[in-house]
Amino acid sequence: MPQPSAESPANPDEGPILRRYSEITRELLNNWVESDAPELAPPNDKLGEERVEEDSTLGVDHNLPPSERSYRRRVSRRRRFIRAMTCGIDPNPEDGDAEPTPQLYAFRNQELPAVKPLFLPWFVALILLVLGVACLGIGIYLSVTNNSLRRSIQVRYDDKCSLNEQDCVVQVNVPERLTAPVYVWYHLTNFYSNHRIYDESRSARMDEGHWPLTYSQVRDCLPKLYGGNVTANNPNGYLVPCGLIQYSQFNDTIHLCSSPDVSASSCTVLSGNDWTDVGVAWESDINALYHNGTVDPPFTPAVNARITSPDYIVWQRISSGSNFLRLYRIINRDLEPGRYSLKIANNFNSYAYRGSKYVNIGKVAVYGMRNTVLQIAYLTTAGVLLVLAPVVMVTYWLSNRRIADPNSRFLKQIMDEIDDAAWIGEAPESANSSAL
């Protein structure tokens, strides 16, 4: 079987299709040149074909007036641009052969005209300098902010309270005045919430309040899927909510005495707006992911209250490590220096997996808690960039070679020869001499 020639399209109908594509593209390009880029060629000159036919027999005459040479070069560049855009197809060939050559299929071969930015040394040095100054500014801001933030106050309570003890009292010392808002976190260690089975054991549709649900919609909750009350609305006895994450929710209760240096038995704990869970969970989660169910049962008022509570929503966020903090409450009043009492109901069993539990109290900045690692990273990056910028410029000034200098007389000469050769279809003299 004869193989199709590499110089002709594999499909016999390909030539007319490509010619039509070339005609349409050429017409669009002509309209674009006339309306948006008239500097590519003089007005009322479509592609310079008439001018080309008149001067095609002429050699490269460098004695032409500058305006004539400039005209030829503009038209030459424009013709090469349009030829590349039309896959190298001439819709009105003189010899009647309109079949394109495969190597000129610019569209297929991804050879369309493109902008390739050339980063000169001074421009690279300028970019390094700007980035270095920006990183230095951020690093200084982080340093000043970190100096104004104390490390969070941390107190461990699992070793002071027994499991299921409801009135455990733990003392916490506040060394200096903390202005509102003050944040309270619980801190767990050795708890691998990022385990794949644990992470996948939940039902998003159940958290959104949908009911009834088929087995395929809740089977991800396994192994904590069954065990709920069997009713007419819940004949399979699904847990609501279901899943390992919901089953193992952190359920310790923590309260802080409102005044320092007062015994736990006689102190008044913070409540109301002074000890609030408003702002603990993300608004996006509250509005989009957790809603009250309308079918009662299984969505009783108690179940709805749990699903939409900030504590439940915060617990759903999986941590990347085994040691993590979760925001518990926000104190909207100043804390004076002194020794405060924490009243804790120790319900969460961390002893089974040899974990520990802490209460953290502190303040945050725009970027979160006090973070010296971020500060060091920005300052180090700024130092490296600010050192590289002058190194690049000194290397550039000491070098005898000007790499891709757009003002180079030699480069301009080569470009002019290429444009003149493209006008008459000959190779530039410099190219021939270099080939020899």
C-alpha positions as CSV (number, residue, x, y, z in Angstrom):
1,M,0.0,0.0,0.0
2,P,1.5,3.4,-1.0
3,Q,2.3,5.6,2.0
4,P,1.2,9.2,1.9
5,S,3.9,11.6,1.1
6,A,5.4,13.7,3.9
7,E,4.9,16.8,1.7
8,S,1.1,16.3,1.3
9,P,-1.8,16.0,3.7
10,A,-2.8,12.5,4.7
11,N,-6.5,13.4,4.1
12,P,-7.3,14.4,0.4
13,D,-9.9,16.9,1.7
14,E,-7.5,18.5,4.0
15,G,-6.1,21.0,1.5
16,P,-9.4,22.8,0.7
17,I,-10.3,22.9,4.4
18,L,-6.9,24.4,5.3
19,R,-7.2,26.9,2.4
20,R,-10.5,28.0,3.7
21,Y,-9.1,28.4,7.1
22,S,-6.3,30.4,5.6
23,E,-8.7,32.7,3.8
24,I,-10.7,33.4,6.9
25,T,-7.7,33.9,9.1
26,R,-6.1,36.2,6.6
27,E,-9.2,38.3,6.3
28,L,-9.4,38.6,10.1
29,L,-5.8,39.6,10.3
30,N,-6.2,42.2,7.6
31,N,-9.2,43.7,9.5
32,W,-7.2,43.7,12.6
33,V,-4.2,45.4,11.0
34,E,-6.4,48.1,9.5
35,S,-8.2,48.9,12.7
36,D,-5.8,48.2,15.5
37,A,-2.2,47.9,14.1
38,P,-1.9,50.2,11.1
39,E,1.8,50.7,11.8
40,L,2.5,47.2,10.4
41,A,2.0,48.4,6.9
42,P,0.8,51.6,5.1
43,P,-2.9,52.2,4.7
44,N,-4.9,50.6,1.9
45,D,-2.2,48.0,1.4
46,K,-3.6,44.6,2.1
47,L,-0.6,42.4,2.3
48,G,2.0,44.3,0.2
49,E,1.5,41.7,-2.6
50,E,1.4,44.4,-5.3
51,R,4.5,46.1,-4.0
52,V,6.2,42.7,-3.7
53,E,5.4,41.8,-7.3
54,E,6.9,45.0,-8.5
55,D,10.1,44.7,-6.5
56,S,10.5,41.0,-6.5
57,T,13.1,41.1,-9.2
58,L,15.2,43.7,-7.4
59,G,18.2,42.8,-5.3
60,V,18.9,44.0,-1.8
61,D,19.6,47.6,-2.6
62,H,21.0,49.3,0.5
63,N,21.0,52.6,-1.4
64,L,17.2,52.8,-1.1
65,P,15.9,55.7,0.9
66,P,15.4,54.9,4.6
67,S,11.7,55.2,4.2
68,E,11.6,52.6,1.5
69,R,13.8,50.1,3.4
70,S,11.6,50.7,6.5
71,Y,8.5,50.0,4.4
72,R,9.9,46.8,3.1
73,R,10.9,45.5,6.5
74,R,7.6,46.3,8.0
75,V,5.7,44.5,5.2
76,S,8.2,41.6,5.4
77,R,7.6,41.1,9.1
78,R,3.9,41.4,8.6
79,R,3.9,38.8,5.8
80,R,5.9,36.4,7.9
81,F,3.5,36.9,10.8
82,I,0.4,36.3,8.6
83,R,2.0,33.3,6.9
84,A,2.7,31.7,10.3
85,M,-0.8,32.4,11.5
86,T,-2.3,30.8,8.4
87,C,-0.1,27.6,8.7
88,G,2.1,28.6,5.7
89,I,-0.8,28.4,3.2
90,D,-1.2,30.9,0.4
91,P,-4.8,30.9,-0.7
92,N,-4.0,32.4,-4.2
93,P,-0.7,30.7,-5.2
94,E,0.8,31.6,-8.5
95,D,1.7,28.0,-9.4
96,G,-1.7,26.7,-8.5
97,D,-0.3,24.4,-5.8
98,A,-2.1,25.4,-2.6
99,E,-1.2,22.2,-0.6
100,P,0.6,23.1,2.6
101,T,3.9,21.5,3.6
102,P,3.7,19.6,6.9
103,Q,6.7,21.4,8.5
104,L,4.8,24.7,8.1
105,Y,1.7,23.7,10.0
106,A,2.4,26.3,12.6
107,F,-0.9,25.7,14.4
108,R,-0.4,22.0,14.6
109,N,3.3,22.2,15.5
110,Q,2.7,24.9,18.1
111,E,4.8,27.4,16.2
112,L,2.5,30.4,16.3
113,P,4.1,33.7,17.1
114,A,4.7,34.1,20.8
115,V,6.3,36.5,23.2
116,K,9.3,35.1,24.9
117,P,10.4,37.7,27.5
118,L,14.2,38.2,27.7
119,F,15.3,39.0,31.2
120,L,18.4,41.3,30.9
121,P,20.8,41.3,33.9
122,W,19.7,44.7,35.1
123,F,16.1,43.6,35.0
124,V,16.9,40.5,37.0
125,A,18.8,42.5,39.5
126,L,15.8,44.9,39.8
127,I,13.4,42.0,40.4
128,L,15.7,40.6,43.1
129,L,16.0,44.0,44.7
130,V,12.2,44.5,44.8
131,L,11.5,41.1,46.2
132,G,14.2,41.5,48.8
133,V,12.8,44.8,50.0
134,A,9.3,43.3,50.1
135,C,10.5,40.3,52.1
136,L,12.5,42.6,54.4
137,G,9.5,44.7,55.1
138,I,7.3,41.6,55.9
139,G,10.1,40.2,58.1
140,I,10.4,43.5,60.1
141,Y,6.6,43.6,60.6
142,L,6.7,40.0,61.8
143,S,9.6,40.8,64.2
144,V,7.8,43.8,65.7
145,T,4.5,41.9,66.0
146,N,6.1,38.8,67.5
147,N,7.9,41.0,70.1
148,S,4.5,42.4,71.2
149,L,3.0,39.0,71.5
150,R,3.8,36.7,74.4
151,R,3.9,33.0,74.0
152,S,0.6,31.5,74.8
153,I,0.1,30.4,78.4
154,Q,-0.1,26.7,78.6
155,V,-1.3,24.5,81.4
156,R,-1.7,20.7,81.4
157,Y,-4.7,19.2,83.2
158,D,-5.1,15.5,82.2
159,D,-2.4,14.6,84.9
160,K,-4.3,16.7,87.5
161,C,-7.8,15.5,86.8
162,S,-9.2,12.0,86.8
163,L,-11.4,10.7,84.0
164,N,-15.0,11.8,84.3
165,E,-14.2,14.2,87.1
166,Q,-16.7,17.1,86.8
167,D,-15.2,19.7,89.2
168,C,-11.5,19.5,88.5
169,V,-9.7,22.8,89.4
170,V,-6.5,23.8,87.7
171,Q,-4.5,27.0,88.4
172,V,-3.1,29.1,85.6
173,N,-0.8,32.1,86.1
174,V,-1.2,35.2,83.9
175,P,2.0,37.1,84.2
176,E,0.9,40.4,82.5
177,R,-2.2,42.1,81.4
178,L,-3.9,40.6,78.3
179,T,-6.2,43.0,76.4
180,A,-9.3,41.7,74.7
181,P,-9.9,39.7,72.7
182,V,-8.1,36.8,74.4
183,Y,-8.3,33.3,72.9
184,V,-8.6,30.0,74.6
185,W,-7.6,26.7,72.9
186,Y,-7.6,23.1,73.9
187,H,-4.4,21.2,72.9
188,L,-4.3,17.5,72.3
189,T,-1.2,15.3,71.7
190,N,-0.8,11.9,70.2
191,F,-4.2,12.1,68.5
192,Y,-3.9,11.1,64.9
193,S,-7.0,12.7,63.4
194,N,-5.5,12.6,59.9
195,H,-5.8,8.8,59.7
196,R,-7.5,7.9,56.4
197,I,-10.2,5.7,57.9
198,Y,-10.9,8.3,60.7
199,D,-11.0,11.2,58.2
200,E,-13.4,9.5,55.8
201,S,-15.8,8.3,58.5
202,R,-18.5,11.0,58.3
203,S,-21.6,11.9,56.3
204,A,-21.6,15.4,54.8
205,R,-25.2,15.1,53.6
206,M,-26.3,14.3,57.2
207,D,-24.4,17.3,58.5
208,E,-26.3,19.4,55.9
209,G,-29.6,18.3,57.3
210,H,-30.7,15.9,54.5
211,W,-33.1,13.1,55.3
212,P,-33.9,10.3,54.4
213,L,-30.6,9.0,53.2
214,T,-29.8,5.7,51.4
215,Y,-27.1,3.3,52.6
216,S,-24.8,4.4,49.8
217,Q,-25.0,8.0,51.1
218,V,-24.1,7.1,54.7
219,R,-21.9,4.0,54.3
220,D,-18.7,6.1,54.7
221,C,-19.7,6.4,58.4
222,L,-18.7,2.8,59.0
223,P,-17.8,1.5,61.5
224,K,-19.9,4.0,63.5
225,L,-23.1,3.9,61.4
226,Y,-25.6,1.9,63.4
227,G,-26.8,2.3,67.0
228,G,-29.5,5.0,66.7
229,N,-33.1,4.7,67.7
230,V,-35.2,2.7,65.3
231,T,-38.2,4.7,64.3
232,A,-40.6,5.0,61.4
233,N,-38.3,7.8,59.9
234,N,-35.1,5.8,60.8
235,P,-36.0,2.1,60.2
236,N,-32.3,1.1,59.9
237,G,-31.3,2.7,63.2
238,Y,-28.6,5.0,61.8
239,L,-26.7,7.2,64.2
240,V,-27.4,10.9,63.7
241,P,-24.8,12.2,63.3
242,C,-22.8,9.2,62.3
243,G,-19.1,8.5,61.9
244,L,-15.9,8.2,63.9
245,I,-15.3,11.9,63.9
246,Q,-18.7,12.7,65.4
247,Y,-18.4,9.7,67.8
248,S,-15.1,10.9,69.2
249,Q,-15.9,14.6,69.5
250,F,-13.9,16.4,72.2
251,N,-16.4,16.9,75.1
252,D,-14.5,18.4,78.0
253,T,-16.0,21.6,79.4
254,I,-13.7,24.4,80.5
255,H,-14.6,27.6,82.5
256,L,-12.4,30.4,83.7
257,C,-12.9,32.4,86.9
258,S,-13.5,36.1,86.2
259,S,-11.2,37.4,88.9
260,P,-7.6,36.5,89.8
261,D,-6.4,35.3,93.2
262,V,-9.9,34.0,94.2
263,S,-10.6,30.5,95.3
264,A,-12.4,28.3,92.8
265,S,-15.2,27.6,95.3
266,S,-16.1,31.2,95.6
267,C,-15.3,32.7,92.2
268,T,-17.7,33.5,89.4
269,V,-16.9,32.0,86.0
270,L,-16.9,34.1,82.9
271,S,-20.1,33.8,80.8
272,G,-22.1,35.5,78.1
273,N,-20.2,37.7,75.8
274,D,-17.1,37.6,78.1
275,W,-16.8,33.8,77.4
276,T,-18.3,33.2,73.9
277,D,-18.2,30.7,71.1
278,V,-19.2,33.3,68.5
279,G,-16.4,33.6,66.0
280,V,-14.9,30.2,66.9
281,A,-16.1,28.5,63.7
282,W,-15.7,29.8,60.2
283,E,-18.7,31.6,58.8
284,S,-18.3,29.7,55.5
285,D,-18.7,26.4,57.4
286,I,-21.7,27.6,59.4
287,N,-23.5,28.9,56.3
288,A,-22.7,26.1,53.8
289,L,-21.9,22.8,55.5
290,Y,-23.9,22.5,58.7
291,H,-27.7,22.9,58.8
292,N,-30.6,21.9,60.9
293,G,-32.6,18.9,59.8
294,T,-36.3,19.2,59.3
295,V,-37.3,15.5,59.9
296,D,-38.0,14.9,63.6
297,P,-36.9,12.2,64.5
298,P,-34.0,11.7,63.9
299,F,-33.2,15.4,63.8
300,T,-34.4,16.3,67.3
301,P,-33.7,19.8,68.8
302,A,-30.8,18.3,70.7
303,V,-29.3,16.8,67.5
304,N,-29.8,20.0,65.6
305,A,-28.2,22.0,68.4
306,R,-25.2,19.7,68.3
307,I,-24.7,19.7,64.5
308,T,-24.8,23.5,64.3
309,S,-22.7,24.2,67.5
310,P,-19.3,25.8,66.9
311,D,-17.6,23.1,69.0
312,Y,-18.9,20.4,66.7
313,I,-17.9,22.4,63.5
314,V,-14.4,23.1,64.8
315,W,-13.8,19.4,65.6
316,Q,-14.6,18.4,62.0
317,R,-11.5,20.1,60.7
318,I,-8.7,17.5,60.5
319,S,-5.2,18.3,61.7
320,S,-2.1,17.5,59.7
321,G,-0.3,16.2,62.7
322,S,-0.8,14.3,66.0
323,N,-0.4,17.4,68.1
324,F,-2.9,20.2,67.5
325,L,-4.8,23.1,69.0
326,R,-8.5,23.8,68.5
327,L,-10.1,27.2,69.3
328,Y,-12.5,26.8,72.2
329,R,-13.7,30.2,73.4
330,I,-13.0,33.9,73.0
331,I,-12.7,36.2,76.1
332,N,-14.0,39.7,75.3
333,R,-12.6,41.4,78.3
334,D,-9.1,42.2,79.6
335,L,-7.4,39.8,81.9
336,E,-5.4,41.4,84.7
337,P,-2.2,39.8,86.0
338,G,-2.7,37.1,88.6
339,R,-3.5,33.5,89.3
340,Y,-6.8,32.3,87.8
341,S,-8.7,29.1,88.4
342,L,-9.9,26.8,85.6
343,K,-12.9,24.6,86.3
344,I,-12.8,21.6,84.0
345,A,-15.1,18.6,83.4
346,N,-12.7,16.0,82.3
347,N,-14.8,13.8,80.0
348,F,-12.6,13.2,77.0
349,N,-10.6,10.0,77.4
350,S,-7.1,10.8,76.4
351,Y,-5.7,8.1,78.7
352,A,-6.8,5.3,76.3
353,Y,-4.3,6.3,73.6
354,R,-1.6,7.8,76.0
355,G,-2.3,11.4,75.0
356,S,-2.2,14.6,77.0
357,K,-4.5,17.6,77.2
358,Y,-3.7,21.2,77.7
359,V,-5.4,24.6,77.9
360,N,-3.7,27.4,76.1
361,I,-4.5,31.1,76.7
362,G,-3.1,33.9,74.5
363,K,-3.5,36.5,71.8
364,V,-3.1,36.4,68.0
365,A,-2.0,38.7,65.2
366,V,-3.2,38.9,61.6
367,Y,-1.2,35.8,60.7
368,G,-2.1,33.8,63.9
369,M,-0.2,33.0,67.0
370,R,3.4,34.1,67.7
371,N,5.5,32.6,64.9
372,T,9.3,33.1,65.0
373,V,9.8,30.5,62.2
374,L,7.9,32.7,59.7
375,Q,9.9,35.7,60.8
376,I,13.3,34.0,60.3
377,A,12.2,32.6,56.9
378,Y,11.3,36.1,55.5
379,L,14.4,37.8,56.9
380,T,16.7,35.1,55.6
381,T,15.0,35.2,52.1
382,A,15.4,39.0,52.1
383,G,19.1,38.8,53.0
384,V,19.7,36.3,50.2
385,L,17.8,38.4,47.6
386,L,19.5,41.6,48.6
387,V,22.9,40.0,48.3
388,L,22.2,38.4,44.9
389,A,21.0,41.7,43.3
390,P,24.4,43.5,43.5
391,V,26.2,40.3,42.6
392,V,24.2,40.0,39.4
393,M,24.9,43.7,38.5
394,V,28.7,43.5,39.3
395,T,29.0,40.3,37.2
396,Y,27.2,42.0,34.3
397,W,29.4,45.1,34.5
398,L,32.6,43.0,34.7
399,S,31.6,40.8,31.7
400,N,32.9,41.9,28.3
401,R,30.0,40.3,26.5
402,R,26.6,41.9,26.3
403,I,24.1,39.1,26.2
404,A,21.2,39.8,23.8
405,D,21.7,43.5,23.9
406,P,18.7,45.0,22.0
407,N,20.8,48.1,21.2
408,S,23.6,46.0,19.7
409,R,24.5,47.3,16.2
410,F,25.4,43.8,15.2
411,L,22.0,42.4,16.2
412,K,20.2,45.2,14.3
413,Q,22.3,44.5,11.2
414,I,21.4,40.8,11.3
415,M,17.7,41.6,11.8
416,D,17.8,44.0,8.8
417,E,19.4,41.4,6.6
418,I,16.8,38.8,7.5
419,D,14.0,41.2,6.7
420,D,15.6,42.2,3.4
421,A,16.2,38.6,2.4
422,A,12.6,37.7,3.3
423,W,11.4,40.5,0.9
424,I,13.0,38.8,-2.1
425,G,13.2,35.2,-0.7
426,E,17.0,34.9,-0.3
427,A,19.1,34.0,2.6
428,P,20.9,36.8,4.5
429,E,24.6,37.2,3.7
430,S,25.7,36.9,7.3
431,A,23.8,33.6,7.6
432,N,25.6,32.2,4.5
433,S,29.0,33.4,5.6
434,S,28.4,31.9,9.1
435,A,27.4,28.6,7.5
436,L,30.6,28.5,5.5
